[in-house]
Amino acid sequence: MAQSVFVKKEEKIASVVSSLPADFSDSQFLDAFIEKYPKEWARVQNVYMDHELRTKPGKSHPMPEPNKYLISALKTWKKKIGS
């Protein structure tokens, strides 16, 4: 099983979602997540930059850009809880 970029990812996503209106947008989620969990946001950015620095020119790595990473994590969480 792949290791999460930050700990308790599902709990933190659920916490952010519970603070938002039912019809929240991806950008609202991102803004709320960054505000509530600045250390985790910094970790996502740092891990991404580490991948960028270690990847040879012309090659790609599996981690999406930080914004896309969090939106993907949100979508995965929604599928898991069935919403």
Sequence and secondary structure as in RCSB ss.txt:
>XXXX:A:sequence
MAQSVFVKKEEKIASVVSSLPADFSDSQFLDAFIEKYPKEWARVQNVYMDHELRTKPGKSHPMPEPNKYLISALK
TWKKKIGS
>XXXX:A:secstr
    SSTTHHHHHHHHHHTS TT  HHHHHHHHHHH HHHHHHHHHHHHHHHHHS TT   S   HHHHHHHHHH
HHHHHHT 
